[in-house]
Amino acid sequence: MMNLDLSFYNWDVISSFVLKGFYFSVTLTVVATIGGVIFGTLLALMRLSGKKWLDAPAALYVNGMRSIPLVMVILWFFLLMPATFYAMFGKVGVNYRSEISAVITFIAFEAAYFSEIMRAGIQSIPRGQVHAAQAVGMTYGQQMKLVILPQAFRNMLPVLLTQTIILFQDTSLVYAIGAYDLLKGFETAGKNFGRPIEAYLLAAVVYFVLCYSLSYLVKRLHKKIAIIR
């Protein structure tokens, strides 16, 4: 520790190497969260439909994804998908194969976790709400859109945000397929300046500060929602 070069910690290092990776990590988190929530909601509705032909494949997908480490899913998709798949995206697919693979993998993987959160949130709504919606002649789609999901989202919001923070931490796993994320930015800076220890220490501090701050905000939000209830 006495040999740490504190001059490594400067804005030039951050702007030249880290910001690019930070932007990708944040973008991946946002896109995977939106896609995961949409896909996860569909999976949750399939599992709650009461129809075996919808429930069975959704349950198989969710339980299967939740039983496999994320890094394995990332590697499998990246290594097994043929080049023709990425060619569908044109030059972007050729030049940003790792990034495209990461986005698709994260949406598919996180949907399984968001699905369980959504299912629990929907089931937390009192049955009286459903019966009241049925009494005024609402269809199943109208019940979900106008009555159940708005209330469920409010109940689930702290958990959804917590899962998003975990998702941001997991973005560091795209390092395995060569995508330029936040961790990759720190590692590249460390290699270029010959200061890997300083680079990884700074990466740890940045991840800790970001995730701890976001967790604190989520905790505050949870208390406010509890008061509203």
C-alpha positions as CSV (number, residue, x, y, z in Angstrom):
1,M,0.0,0.0,0.0
2,M,2.9,2.3,0.6
3,N,3.8,2.1,-3.1
4,L,0.5,3.5,-4.3
5,D,0.9,6.2,-6.9
6,L,-1.7,8.8,-5.9
7,S,-1.0,10.8,-9.1
8,F,-2.9,8.0,-11.0
9,Y,-6.1,9.4,-9.5
10,N,-6.7,12.3,-11.8
11,W,-9.4,13.5,-14.2
12,D,-7.4,12.7,-17.3
13,V,-7.4,9.0,-16.5
14,I,-11.2,9.1,-15.8
15,S,-12.1,11.1,-18.9
16,S,-9.8,9.1,-21.2
17,F,-10.6,5.5,-20.1
18,V,-13.3,5.3,-17.5
19,L,-16.2,7.5,-18.8
20,K,-16.7,5.4,-22.0
21,G,-17.1,2.3,-19.9
22,F,-19.3,4.1,-17.4
23,Y,-21.7,5.2,-20.1
24,F,-22.0,1.7,-21.5
25,S,-22.6,0.2,-18.0
26,V,-25.3,2.8,-17.3
27,T,-26.9,2.3,-20.8
28,L,-26.8,-1.5,-20.4
29,T,-28.5,-1.2,-16.9
30,V,-31.2,1.1,-18.2
31,V,-32.0,-0.9,-21.3
32,A,-31.9,-4.2,-19.5
33,T,-34.1,-2.9,-16.8
34,I,-36.8,-1.6,-19.2
35,G,-36.6,-4.7,-21.4
36,G,-36.5,-7.0,-18.4
37,V,-39.5,-5.4,-16.7
38,I,-41.6,-5.6,-20.0
39,F,-40.6,-9.2,-20.7
40,G,-40.8,-10.1,-17.0
41,T,-44.4,-8.6,-16.8
42,L,-45.5,-10.8,-19.7
43,L,-43.9,-13.8,-18.0
44,A,-45.7,-13.0,-14.7
45,L,-49.0,-12.6,-16.5
46,M,-48.5,-15.9,-18.2
47,R,-47.8,-17.6,-14.8
48,L,-50.9,-16.0,-13.3
49,S,-53.2,-16.7,-16.2
50,G,-54.3,-20.1,-14.8
51,K,-53.8,-21.7,-18.2
52,K,-51.4,-24.6,-18.2
53,W,-50.2,-23.9,-21.8
54,L,-49.1,-20.4,-20.7
55,D,-48.0,-21.2,-17.2
56,A,-45.8,-24.2,-17.9
57,P,-43.4,-22.6,-20.5
58,A,-43.1,-19.4,-18.4
59,A,-42.3,-21.3,-15.3
60,L,-39.7,-23.4,-17.1
61,Y,-38.1,-20.3,-18.5
62,V,-38.0,-18.4,-15.2
63,N,-36.8,-21.4,-13.1
64,G,-34.2,-22.3,-15.8
65,M,-32.7,-18.8,-16.0
66,R,-32.6,-18.4,-12.2
67,S,-30.7,-21.7,-11.9
68,I,-27.8,-20.7,-14.3
69,P,-25.1,-18.2,-13.4
70,L,-25.3,-15.0,-15.4
71,V,-21.7,-15.3,-16.6
72,M,-22.4,-18.7,-18.2
73,V,-25.4,-17.3,-20.0
74,I,-23.3,-14.4,-21.3
75,L,-20.6,-16.7,-22.6
76,W,-23.0,-19.2,-24.1
77,F,-24.9,-16.6,-26.1
78,F,-21.7,-14.8,-27.2
79,L,-19.9,-18.0,-28.3
80,L,-22.8,-20.0,-29.7
81,M,-24.7,-17.4,-31.7
82,P,-23.6,-17.5,-35.4
83,A,-22.1,-14.6,-37.2
84,T,-25.2,-14.4,-39.4
85,F,-27.2,-13.4,-36.3
86,Y,-25.1,-10.3,-35.7
87,A,-25.0,-9.5,-39.4
88,M,-28.8,-8.8,-39.1
89,F,-27.8,-5.6,-37.2
90,G,-25.6,-4.5,-40.1
91,K,-22.3,-2.7,-39.4
92,V,-23.3,-2.2,-35.8
93,G,-23.6,-6.0,-35.3
94,V,-20.2,-6.6,-36.8
95,N,-18.4,-3.8,-34.8
96,Y,-20.2,-4.1,-31.5
97,R,-20.8,-7.9,-31.2
98,S,-20.0,-8.0,-27.5
99,E,-22.2,-5.0,-26.7
100,I,-25.2,-6.4,-28.6
101,S,-24.7,-9.8,-27.0
102,A,-24.6,-8.2,-23.6
103,V,-27.8,-6.3,-24.1
104,I,-29.8,-9.3,-25.3
105,T,-28.4,-11.6,-22.6
106,F,-29.1,-9.2,-19.8
107,I,-32.7,-8.5,-20.9
108,A,-33.4,-12.3,-21.2
109,F,-31.7,-13.1,-17.9
110,E,-33.1,-10.2,-15.8
111,A,-36.6,-10.8,-17.1
112,A,-36.7,-14.0,-15.0
113,Y,-35.9,-12.1,-11.8
114,F,-38.2,-9.2,-12.7
115,S,-40.9,-11.7,-13.4
116,E,-40.9,-13.0,-9.9
117,I,-41.0,-9.5,-8.5
118,M,-43.9,-8.6,-10.7
119,R,-45.8,-11.8,-9.9
120,A,-45.4,-11.2,-6.1
121,G,-46.5,-7.5,-6.6
122,I,-49.6,-8.5,-8.5
123,Q,-50.5,-11.2,-5.9
124,S,-50.1,-8.6,-3.1
125,I,-53.1,-6.7,-4.4
126,P,-56.3,-7.6,-2.4
127,R,-58.7,-9.8,-4.3
128,G,-61.4,-7.3,-3.5
129,Q,-59.8,-5.0,-6.1
130,V,-60.1,-7.7,-8.7
131,H,-63.7,-8.4,-7.8
132,A,-64.6,-4.7,-7.9
133,A,-63.1,-4.4,-11.4
134,Q,-65.0,-7.5,-12.5
135,A,-68.2,-6.0,-11.1
136,V,-68.1,-3.0,-13.3
137,G,-67.5,-5.2,-16.4
138,M,-63.8,-4.8,-17.0
139,T,-62.0,-7.3,-19.1
140,Y,-58.9,-9.1,-17.8
141,G,-56.7,-6.7,-19.8
142,Q,-58.5,-3.7,-18.4
143,Q,-58.2,-5.0,-14.9
144,M,-54.5,-5.4,-15.2
145,K,-53.9,-2.1,-17.0
146,L,-56.2,0.2,-15.0
147,V,-56.5,-1.4,-11.5
148,I,-53.9,-4.1,-10.7
149,L,-50.6,-3.1,-12.3
150,P,-50.6,0.6,-11.2
151,Q,-51.0,-0.4,-7.6
152,A,-48.6,-3.3,-8.0
153,F,-45.9,-1.1,-9.5
154,R,-46.0,1.2,-6.5
155,N,-45.7,-1.7,-4.1
156,M,-42.8,-3.2,-6.1
157,L,-40.9,-0.1,-6.9
158,P,-38.3,-0.4,-4.1
159,V,-37.7,-4.0,-5.0
160,L,-37.4,-3.2,-8.7
161,L,-34.9,-0.5,-8.0
162,T,-32.9,-2.8,-5.7
163,Q,-32.8,-5.4,-8.5
164,T,-31.6,-2.6,-10.8
165,I,-28.7,-1.8,-8.5
166,I,-27.8,-5.5,-8.5
167,L,-28.0,-5.4,-12.3
168,F,-25.6,-2.5,-12.5
169,Q,-23.1,-4.5,-10.4
170,D,-23.6,-7.5,-12.7
171,T,-22.7,-5.4,-15.7
172,S,-19.0,-6.0,-14.8
173,L,-19.5,-9.6,-16.0
174,V,-19.5,-8.5,-19.6
175,Y,-15.8,-8.2,-19.1
176,A,-15.7,-11.9,-19.9
177,I,-16.7,-11.2,-23.6
178,G,-14.6,-8.2,-24.1
179,A,-17.2,-5.5,-23.8
180,Y,-15.9,-2.1,-22.7
181,D,-17.8,-1.5,-19.4
182,L,-16.9,0.5,-16.3
183,L,-14.5,-2.2,-15.0
184,K,-12.9,-2.6,-18.3
185,G,-12.2,1.1,-18.4
186,F,-10.4,0.9,-15.1
187,E,-8.4,-2.2,-16.1
188,T,-7.4,-0.5,-19.4
189,A,-6.2,2.6,-17.5
190,G,-4.2,0.4,-15.1
191,K,-2.5,-1.4,-17.8
192,N,-1.6,1.7,-19.8
193,F,-0.1,3.4,-16.8
194,G,1.3,0.3,-15.2
195,R,-0.8,0.8,-12.1
196,P,-3.3,-2.1,-11.9
197,I,-3.6,-2.0,-8.1
198,E,-4.5,1.7,-8.1
199,A,-7.0,1.1,-10.9
200,Y,-8.8,-1.8,-9.2
201,L,-8.9,0.1,-5.9
202,L,-10.5,3.1,-7.6
203,A,-12.9,0.8,-9.3
204,A,-13.9,-0.7,-6.0
205,V,-14.5,2.7,-4.5
206,V,-16.6,3.9,-7.4
207,Y,-18.8,0.8,-7.4
208,F,-19.2,1.1,-3.6
209,V,-20.1,4.8,-3.7
210,L,-22.5,4.5,-6.5
211,C,-24.3,1.4,-5.2
212,Y,-24.4,2.5,-1.6
213,S,-25.8,5.9,-2.5
214,L,-28.5,4.4,-4.7
215,S,-29.3,1.8,-2.0
216,Y,-29.7,4.7,0.5
217,L,-32.1,6.5,-1.9
218,V,-34.1,3.3,-2.4
219,K,-34.4,2.9,1.4
220,R,-35.7,6.5,1.7
221,L,-38.2,5.9,-1.1
222,H,-39.4,2.7,0.6
223,K,-40.1,4.6,3.8
224,K,-42.1,7.2,1.9
225,I,-44.2,4.6,0.1
226,A,-44.8,2.9,3.5
227,I,-46.2,6.2,4.8
228,I,-48.5,6.6,1.8
229,R,-49.9,3.2,2.5
